[in-house]
């Protein structure tokens, strides 16, 4: 939790408002890749690509 707190304080103090959407997009892409690895969910991900 300390990492997220420090990240938030850094973003707030340096006014890097473009970073949170980028971090969120990267996390969602990683989650999608992890979920696509399971054989039962693969057919649902093919239309996305």
CORKAKA-V476623 format. One record per helix or strand. SS is the DSSP state (alpha for helix, beta for strand). FROM is the first residue (numbers start at 1). TO is the last residue. If there is no record, write none. Layout:
SS_FROM_TO ; SS_FROM_TO
This chain:
alpha_2_14 ; alpha_19_36 ; alpha_42_46
